[in-house]
Amino acid sequence: MAVKGKFRRAGDENAPILATVPAPVTPIDRIVIDIRKFIAGAIFFNTKAAEKIGMSLTDMQMIHILQLYGPATPGRLGSWSGLSSGGVTVALDRLQKAGYIRREPNPADRRSLIVTLAPVRMRKVAGMYEEVERETRRLLATLSAGDLEAVIRFFETLRSAGTDGNT
């Protein structure tokens, strides 16, 4: 049973911290709840996918970052992921040992490295996401062009606020 009450807003230290989230009152409340549900589901999906190929969730997320943003320095990966430099190094060591990444000299700075994905190993990862991506594309194709533009603006707004960790 959900506790009735208001959401605790930023800066409202006097509001009670609720053990469960109350039913949404405003459209913004509903969006915040739906984002949380989506993130929770995505984390569990990614955890299962990672376990299926014998890697940690952190390693799988590092692969996703490299797929989405391209080759990067370990420092940039740390900034995008929020991991410490030591945490990035440990994750990259595991990924390199498993054959998912390569560390190459950075042509722009001889003191650093560029991390790239190993395409052959990525086939195994890609196969686990093909069905969910196909279904997502099918569902998005049912939306109007205006709705799709609203979704794009929504994600751009969240990214501009730095909520994805990759700004």
Backbone hydrogen bonds, N-H to C=O, Kabsch-Sander energy under -0.5 kcal/mol:
donor,donor_aa,acceptor,acceptor_aa,energy
9,R,7,F,-0.8
12,D,9,R,-2.5
13,E,11,G,-1.0
15,A,12,D,-1.3
18,L,16,P,-0.6
30,R,26,T,-2.2
31,I,27,P,-2.4
32,V,28,I,-2.6
33,I,29,D,-2.4
34,D,30,R,-2.8
35,I,31,I,-2.7
36,R,32,V,-2.1
37,K,33,I,-2.5
38,F,34,D,-2.6
39,I,35,I,-2.9
40,A,36,R,-2.5
41,G,37,K,-2.5
42,A,38,F,-2.6
43,I,39,I,-2.7
44,F,40,A,-2.2
45,F,41,G,-2.5
46,N,42,A,-2.9
47,T,43,I,-2.5
48,K,44,F,-2.4
49,A,45,F,-2.4
50,A,46,N,-2.7
51,E,47,T,-2.7
52,K,48,K,-2.1
53,I,49,A,-1.0
53,I,50,A,-0.8
54,G,51,E,-1.3
55,M,50,A,-2.7
60,M,56,S,-2.1
61,Q,57,L,-2.6
62,M,58,T,-2.1
63,I,59,D,-2.0
64,H,60,M,-2.3
65,I,61,Q,-2.5
66,L,62,M,-2.2
67,Q,63,I,-2.5
68,L,64,H,-2.8
69,Y,65,I,-2.7
70,G,66,L,-1.6
72,A,115,V,-1.5
77,L,73,T,-2.3
78,G,74,P,-2.2
79,S,75,G,-2.0
80,W,76,R,-2.5
81,S,77,L,-2.4
82,G,78,G,-2.4
88,V,84,S,-2.5
89,T,85,S,-2.4
90,V,86,G,-2.4
91,A,87,G,-2.2
92,L,88,V,-3.0
93,D,89,T,-2.6
94,R,90,V,-2.1
95,L,91,A,-2.5
96,Q,92,L,-2.8
97,K,93,D,-2.4
98,A,94,R,-2.0
99,G,96,Q,-1.1
100,Y,95,L,-2.6
101,I,95,L,-0.8
102,R,116,T,-2.7
104,E,102,R,-0.6
104,E,114,I,-2.9
106,N,112,S,-2.1
109,D,106,N,-1.0
112,S,109,D,-2.2
114,I,104,E,-3.3
115,V,72,A,-3.4
116,T,102,R,-2.6
116,T,114,I,-0.5
118,A,100,Y,-2.8
121,R,118,A,-0.7
122,M,118,A,-1.4
123,R,119,P,-0.7
123,R,120,V,-0.9
124,K,121,R,-1.0
125,V,121,R,-0.8
126,A,122,M,-3.0
127,G,123,R,-1.9
128,M,124,K,-0.7
128,M,125,V,-1.1
129,Y,125,V,-0.6
129,Y,126,A,-1.2
130,E,126,A,-1.0
133,E,129,Y,-2.3
134,R,130,E,-2.6
135,E,131,E,-2.6
136,T,132,V,-2.2
137,R,133,E,-2.6
138,R,134,R,-2.2
139,L,135,E,-2.4
140,L,136,T,-2.7
141,A,137,R,-1.9
142,T,139,L,-1.4
143,L,140,L,-1.7
148,L,144,S,-2.5
149,E,145,A,-2.2
150,A,146,G,-1.9
151,V,147,D,-2.2
152,I,148,L,-2.3
153,R,149,E,-2.5
154,F,150,A,-2.3
155,F,151,V,-2.3
156,E,152,I,-2.4
157,T,153,R,-2.5
158,L,154,F,-2.2
159,R,155,F,-2.6
160,S,156,E,-2.4
161,A,157,T,-1.2
162,G,159,R,-1.6
163,T,158,L,-2.1
165,G,162,G,-0.9
